[in-house]
Amino acid sequence: MRKFQLTLTALMFAAFVGLAPFGVGSVLAQPGPVASPQLGRKPQAGQIGPATRAKQSVRTFQGTIEPEGGQYVLDSGGVTYHLSDQATAKKFSGKTVVVKGTLSTATDTIEVLSITAG
């Protein structure tokens, strides 16, 4: 029985070493779950790619740009939205604006296409 266990262990080692150039060993050595960049990952705020943006419809939001927690947000009638374009938002601080962009409902962040006075 001991000889069988050693032979099985040797075969498993040889299989992993032989498959290492194909990435099999590297997957087993990584701690935690491995996520494919195309599957199962939600984009973070400000990281919405063109393919995702094309699926979302561009909307218009009206409200006031206000500083909140070191960032500028859009206060739209009691609903607060985070804004991806902080540099432009800063220019309109305290003013009523119209923001065009796509909304990520998971993070309440508008991926800003434009901000105009309004």
C-alpha positions in Angstrom: 0.0 0.0 0.0 2.9 2.4 0.8 4.4 1.8 -2.6 1.1 2.6 -4.2 0.8 5.9 -2.3 4.4 6.9 -3.4 3.7 6.0 -7.0 0.4 8.0 -7.0 2.1 11.0 -5.4 4.9 10.8 -8.0 2.4 10.6 -10.8 0.5 13.7 -9.5 3.7 15.7 -9.2 4.8 14.7 -12.7 1.4 15.7 -14.1 1.5 19.2 -12.4 5.0 19.8 -13.5 4.2 18.7 -17.0 1.2 20.9 -17.2 2.8 24.0 -15.6 3.6 25.6 -19.0 -0.1 25.6 -19.6 -0.9 27.5 -16.4 -2.4 24.6 -14.4 0.1 24.8 -11.5 -0.2 28.6 -11.3 -3.9 28.5 -10.8 -3.6 26.0 -7.9 -0.9 28.1 -6.2 -2.9 31.3 -6.1 -4.7 32.0 -2.8 -8.4 32.8 -2.9 -10.8 32.8 -5.8 -9.6 33.6 -9.3 -11.9 35.9 -11.2 -11.9 36.1 -15.0 -11.8 39.7 -16.2 -14.8 39.1 -18.4 -16.9 37.1 -16.0 -18.4 37.8 -12.6 -16.8 41.2 -12.0 -18.7 44.4 -11.6 -16.9 47.6 -12.7 -16.0 50.0 -9.9 -17.0 53.6 -9.9 -15.4 55.4 -12.7 -14.4 52.2 -14.5 -17.3 51.6 -16.7 -16.0 50.5 -20.1 -17.4 51.5 -23.5 -19.2 48.1 -23.9 -21.0 48.6 -20.6 -21.8 52.2 -21.3 -23.3 51.3 -24.7 -25.8 49.0 -23.0 -26.9 51.8 -20.6 -28.9 54.7 -21.7 -27.6 58.2 -21.3 -29.8 60.1 -18.9 -30.1 63.7 -17.9 -30.0 64.7 -14.2 -30.7 68.1 -12.7 -29.6 69.4 -9.3 -26.9 71.2 -7.4 -23.3 70.3 -7.1 -22.3 70.1 -3.4 -19.2 69.1 -1.6 -19.6 66.0 0.5 -17.0 64.0 2.3 -14.1 65.4 0.2 -15.9 64.8 -3.1 -18.4 66.7 -5.2 -21.9 65.1 -5.6 -25.1 66.0 -7.4 -28.0 66.7 -5.0 -31.1 66.2 -7.1 -34.2 66.8 -5.0 -33.0 64.8 -1.9 -31.3 62.1 -4.0 -27.5 62.2 -3.9 -25.4 60.9 -6.8 -21.6 60.5 -6.9 -19.9 61.9 -9.9 -17.1 60.3 -11.9 -15.7 63.7 -13.2 -14.6 65.5 -10.0 -12.6 68.1 -11.8 -15.5 69.4 -13.8 -17.9 69.1 -10.8 -15.6 71.3 -8.7 -16.0 74.1 -11.2 -19.8 74.1 -10.7 -19.7 73.8 -6.9 -22.8 75.4 -5.3 -24.5 75.9 -8.7 -27.5 74.3 -10.4 -26.5 72.1 -13.2 -27.6 69.6 -15.8 -25.5 66.4 -15.8 -25.6 64.0 -18.8 -24.3 60.5 -18.2 -25.0 56.9 -17.4 -26.0 55.8 -13.9 -24.5 52.8 -12.0 -27.4 51.9 -9.6 -25.0 49.7 -7.6 -22.9 52.6 -6.5 -25.2 55.6 -7.2 -22.5 57.0 -9.4 -23.1 58.9 -12.6 -20.4 58.2 -15.3 -20.4 61.9 -16.4 -20.5 62.7 -20.1 -21.1 66.5 -19.6 -21.9 69.0 -16.9 -23.5 72.3 -17.9 -25.0 75.2 -16.0 -28.7 75.0 -15.8 
